[in-house]
Structures are given as structure tokens and as C-alpha cells.
Amino acid sequence: MKESASSSPCAACKMQRKKCRDNCLLAPYFPQNNPQKFLLVHKVFGTGNVIKLLQDVPAEQRDEAVNSMVFEARERLRDPVNGSSATINNLQRKVAELQAQLVKTQDELSSIRTEHANLVAIVTGYNDASPDHFFFAPSPDDYHTDASYQFDTQDQLWEPLWK
């Protein structure tokens, strides 16, 4: 907590122009070297409400509660109507967009892998062209030299790999 009453006051006590006591509830969360942090919270919530909120929160969760109050105060001053909910909604929308983009990219990758497997099957003459067969050394007997086979599969060879 606080070292002693003779040391410099925390940012909260300094702003209120009062003596910072050894058992000051706000001192651990609003140090003297960061007065802006308390000023933000004070403007939005008021000192009395901050103290009440911190008293209602278990000691091990107070640091997180103060961080949440600072975040909400900053967002509320930036956007007085929506506060942090505007930021949260914007981030949730971006996450949903990125998830949709990831699904689309995974589908495209799957399609490319399938096309690659099909090309490997056509070129090597294998009917089972799973992705496990991508890296192998075919023997000369694996290649078809029949011109009719090459003609039938030529259109498949020039299809785009992705759509």
C-alpha cells in the first residue's frame, strides 16, 4: 500500500487537496506520477463513486476494476453517448469480418489443394490423388503417352487453380 503519511500524496488525494493516509484506498491504483489516470476516472465517475466501487470489489480484483474504469472513462469522454460499447461493437464487427475472411481463405486453399491433387493425378495417371501423394518420385511407367488421353485431359489442365 502506501509507505507513510509524510510521503507525497497519491494523484487522487493531491487533486482533492487532502492528506494521503497510510490506508488510502486509491493510492495503490492512482500513483502521484500518473495524475491523468485519476482525472479521467474522476470526471466520469466522481471520487465518491470510485471509492464505493472499489470497496465493493474484492481486493484481488481492484486493479482490474480500476483498469476497466479508466478504459470506460476514456471511451466515455471520447464518445459521450455510446462510450466503450461503440468500441466493443466495432471490434466485434471486425472480428466477425475477419472470421468470414478466414473461412473464405480456407475454402480457397482447400479448392487449390483439390485442383493440385487433380493435376497431379492427370499428369501422373494416378486415380487416387490425395494430398498425401503430392511428393513422390514417379517412375517412367506412371506417365501416359497415349495421345487420346492427353487430348481428353488437356482442357482440365488449363482450368484456373482458383475461382
C-alpha positions in Angstrom: 0.0 0.0 0.0 1.2 3.5 1.0 4.6 4.0 2.6 3.8 6.7 5.1 1.7 9.8 5.5 4.8 12.0 5.2 5.4 10.8 1.6 3.9 12.7 -1.3 0.1 12.1 -1.8 -1.4 9.9 -4.4 -2.9 11.5 -7.5 -6.4 11.3 -6.0 -5.5 12.9 -2.7 -3.4 15.6 -4.4 -6.3 16.5 -6.7 -8.7 16.7 -3.8 -6.0 18.7 -1.8 -6.2 16.4 1.1 -3.6 14.5 3.1 -2.9 11.0 1.8 -3.2 8.5 4.7 -1.5 5.1 5.1 -4.7 3.3 4.4 -5.7 5.4 1.4 -7.9 3.1 -0.8 -7.0 5.0 -4.0 -3.2 5.3 -3.5 -2.2 1.8 -5.0 -4.2 2.5 -8.1 -3.6 6.2 -8.8 0.1 7.0 -8.2 1.3 10.5 -8.0 3.3 10.2 -11.2 0.1 9.5 -13.3 -2.5 12.1 -12.3 -4.2 11.9 -15.8 -5.4 8.4 -14.9 -7.3 9.6 -11.8 -8.5 12.8 -13.6 -10.2 10.7 -16.3 -12.0 8.5 -13.8 -12.9 11.4 -11.6 -14.5 13.3 -14.5 -16.8 10.4 -15.4 -17.5 8.6 -12.1 -16.6 11.1 -9.4 -14.3 10.3 -6.5 -17.0 9.1 -4.1 -18.3 6.6 -6.7 -14.8 5.3 -7.4 -14.3 4.7 -3.7 -17.7 2.9 -3.3 -17.0 0.8 -6.4 -13.5 -0.2 -5.1 -14.9 -1.0 -1.6 -17.5 -3.4 -3.2 -14.8 -5.3 -5.2 -12.6 -7.9 -3.6 -9.0 -6.6 -3.1 -7.5 -9.1 -5.6 -9.8 -7.7 -8.4 -9.4 -4.0 -7.7 -6.6 -3.4 -10.1 -8.7 -4.9 -12.9 -11.7 -2.8 -11.8 -9.6 0.4 -11.9 -8.3 -0.5 -15.4 -11.9 -1.0 -16.5 -13.0 2.3 -15.1 -10.1 4.1 -16.8 -11.0 2.4 -20.1 -14.7 3.3 -19.7 -13.9 6.8 -18.7 -11.6 7.4 -21.7 -14.1 6.0 -24.1 -17.0 7.9 -22.4 -15.1 11.2 -22.8 -14.3 10.3 -26.4 -17.9 9.3 -27.2 -20.3 10.6 -24.6 -23.3 8.8 -26.0 -22.0 5.3 -26.6 -18.8 5.1 -24.5 -17.0 1.8 -24.6 -19.9 0.0 -26.2 -19.2 1.7 -29.5 -15.6 0.5 -29.4 -16.6 -3.0 -28.4 -19.3 -3.3 -31.1 -16.7 -2.0 -33.7 -14.2 -4.6 -32.6 -16.8 -7.4 -32.6 -17.8 -6.4 -36.2 -14.2 -6.5 -37.2 -13.7 -10.0 -35.6 -16.8 -11.3 -37.5 -15.4 -9.9 -40.8 -12.0 -11.4 -40.2 -13.6 -14.8 -39.3 -15.6 -14.7 -42.5 -12.5 -13.8 -44.5 -10.6 -16.7 -42.8 -13.4 -19.2 -43.8 -13.3 -17.9 -47.4 -9.5 -18.2 -47.5 -9.6 -21.7 -46.0 -12.2 -22.7 -48.7 -10.0 -21.2 -51.4 -7.0 -23.1 -50.0 -9.0 -26.3 -50.0 -10.0 -25.7 -53.5 -6.4 -25.1 -54.6 -5.3 -28.3 -52.9 -8.0 -30.3 -54.6 -7.1 -28.7 -58.0 -3.4 -29.5 -57.3 -4.3 -33.1 -56.4 -6.4 -33.4 -59.6 -3.5 -32.0 -61.7 -1.1 -34.5 -60.1 -3.5 -37.3 -60.9 -3.8 -36.2 -64.5 -0.1 -35.7 -65.1 0.9 -38.9 -63.3 -2.0 -41.1 -64.2 -2.9 -41.9 -60.6 -6.6 -42.1 -59.8 -6.1 -41.6 -56.1 -4.5 -38.1 -55.9 -4.9 -37.3 -52.3 -2.8 -34.5 -50.8 -0.6 -37.3 -49.3 0.6 -38.1 -52.8 2.0 -34.7 -53.6 5.6 -35.5 -53.0 6.6 -38.7 -54.7 9.0 -39.7 -57.5 7.0 -41.3 -60.3 8.6 -43.9 -62.4 8.5 -43.6 -66.2 5.7 -46.2 -66.4 3.5 -43.8 -64.5 3.2 -41.4 -67.4 0.7 -42.0 -70.2 1.9 -41.3 -73.7 -1.3 -42.1 -75.4 -2.3 -39.0 -77.5 -6.0 -39.6 -76.9 -5.6 -39.5 -73.2 -3.6 -36.2 -73.4 -6.3 -34.7 -75.7 -9.1 -35.7 -73.3 -7.5 -34.1 -70.3 -6.0 -31.1 -71.9 -9.0 -28.9 -71.1 -8.7 -29.9 -67.4 -5.0 -28.9 -67.3 -5.8 -25.3 -68.3 -8.6 -24.6 -65.8 -7.7 -21.9 -63.3 -6.5 -23.2 -60.0 -8.8 -20.9 -58.1 -12.0 -19.1 -58.8 
